[in-house]
Amino acid sequence: MKIEVVYPGRIKNPFAKEGFNEYMKRLNRFFKLNVVNVSSCRTDDRNKCLKEESKKLLKYIGSRDFILLDANGKEFSTKEFSQFIGKYLDSARDLTFVIGGVYGVSDELKKCSNLILSLSRMTFTHSMTLMILAEQLYRVAKILSNQPYDH
C-alpha cells in the first residue's frame, strides 16, 4: 500500500520538519509515505488562493479517491482511524490525503473528496498538520502490526 500526502507550499517550521522526518523514518518499516508539494498561492486574496491552490491540487489528484483534512471533518479515535486505514490495506487500495493551504480549500475540492477528516477541531498550520498526520499514521501502523502504540 502506498500513502501519499499532497499539500500546497513546503514545511517552513524547523521543528515540524524535524518531527515529520522522524516519523517518516519510522513509517518506512511499515509502508511507503510519499509527500507531494504543489506550489502555493502568492497573494493575500483569499478567494483567489482558494481557487488557485484547489485547482492545482485537483489537477494533481486527477480521478483518484482522496481524503481531505479539514477541522470540520469527521473525527476518529486512533483505534478507529487504524480500522479505517486497515480497510484500505485489506483492499490493497492506495491512500491519498490532501492538506489545504493557508486559507483552506475550495468547496469544489471538498465536494470531490471521498472523506473529510479532522485531526482536531482546532486549526493547525499545514506543516503541523503534516507532522501530526505522520505521527498518527505511525500509530496506525503499530496497531495494525499488533505492537504497542501508546508509548
C-alpha positions in Angstrom: 0.0 0.0 0.0 1.2 3.5 -0.9 0.1 6.5 1.1 0.5 9.9 -0.4 0.1 13.3 1.2 -0.4 16.4 -1.1 -0.4 20.0 0.1 0.5 23.5 -1.2 3.7 25.0 0.0 6.5 23.5 2.0 7.4 22.8 5.6 8.7 26.1 7.0 8.9 25.4 10.7 12.2 23.6 11.5 10.7 21.7 14.5 7.8 20.5 12.4 10.2 19.4 9.7 12.3 17.6 12.2 9.3 15.8 13.7 7.9 14.9 10.3 11.3 13.5 9.2 11.5 11.4 12.3 8.0 9.9 11.7 8.9 9.3 8.0 11.9 7.2 9.1 9.7 5.2 11.5 7.0 4.7 8.9 9.4 3.3 6.3 9.4 0.0 8.2 5.6 -0.4 7.6 4.7 1.3 4.3 5.8 4.0 1.9 4.7 7.5 2.5 5.1 9.9 -0.4 4.8 13.7 0.1 4.0 15.9 -2.8 4.1 19.7 -2.7 2.1 21.8 -5.2 3.1 25.5 -5.4 1.3 27.8 -3.0 -0.5 31.0 -3.9 1.5 34.2 -3.5 -1.3 36.7 -2.9 -3.3 37.8 0.1 -6.6 37.5 -1.9 -8.3 34.6 0.0 -10.7 33.7 -2.8 -8.0 33.7 -5.5 -5.8 31.5 -3.3 -8.6 29.0 -2.6 -9.4 28.7 -6.3 -5.8 28.6 -7.5 -4.5 26.1 -4.9 -7.6 23.9 -5.1 -7.3 23.8 -8.9 -3.6 22.7 -8.6 -4.5 20.0 -6.0 -7.4 18.6 -8.1 -5.2 18.6 -11.2 -2.5 16.6 -9.4 -5.0 14.2 -7.8 -6.9 13.5 -11.0 -9.6 10.9 -10.7 -8.1 9.2 -7.6 -10.0 8.9 -4.3 -8.7 11.2 -1.6 -9.2 12.1 2.0 -9.3 15.8 2.7 -8.0 17.0 6.1 -10.2 19.8 7.5 -11.1 21.0 11.0 -14.8 20.5 10.3 -14.4 16.9 9.1 -15.2 13.5 10.7 -13.2 12.8 13.8 -11.7 9.3 14.7 -10.0 8.0 17.7 -6.6 6.5 16.9 -8.1 3.0 17.1 -11.0 3.9 14.8 -8.5 5.5 12.4 -6.5 2.3 12.3 -9.6 0.3 11.5 -10.3 2.7 8.6 -6.8 2.5 7.3 -6.9 -1.3 7.7 -9.8 -1.5 5.3 -7.7 0.2 2.7 -4.9 -2.2 3.4 -7.2 -5.2 3.1 -8.4 -3.9 -0.3 -4.9 -3.1 -1.5 -6.0 0.4 -2.4 -3.6 3.4 -2.2 -4.5 6.3 0.1 -4.1 10.0 -0.8 -4.5 12.7 1.9 -4.9 16.3 0.9 -4.0 19.2 3.3 -5.2 22.7 2.4 -3.2 25.9 2.3 -3.3 29.0 4.4 -6.9 29.7 3.6 -8.0 26.0 3.4 -9.6 24.6 0.3 -12.5 25.5 -2.1 -15.9 24.0 -1.7 -15.3 22.2 -5.1 -12.4 20.3 -3.6 -14.4 19.4 -0.5 -17.2 18.1 -2.8 -14.7 15.9 -4.7 -13.2 14.3 -1.6 -14.2 10.8 -0.5 -14.0 11.7 3.1 -13.3 14.9 5.0 -11.2 14.0 8.1 -10.5 16.1 11.1 -7.4 15.6 13.2 -8.9 18.1 15.7 -11.4 20.9 15.7 -8.5 23.2 16.3 -6.7 24.9 13.4 -3.1 23.9 12.6 -0.6 25.1 10.1 -0.2 22.7 7.2 3.3 22.0 8.5 2.0 20.9 11.8 -0.9 19.0 10.2 1.6 17.1 8.1 3.6 16.2 11.2 0.5 15.2 13.2 -0.8 13.1 10.3 2.6 11.3 10.0 2.6 10.6 13.8 -1.0 9.2 13.6 -0.1 7.0 10.6 2.8 5.7 12.6 0.5 4.8 15.5 -1.9 3.1 13.0 1.0 1.1 11.5 1.9 -0.1 15.1 -1.7 -1.0 15.9 -2.1 -2.9 12.6 1.2 -4.8 13.3 -0.1 -5.7 16.8 2.6 -3.6 18.5 2.1 -1.2 21.4 1.3 2.2 20.1 0.8 4.4 23.1 4.3 5.0 24.3 
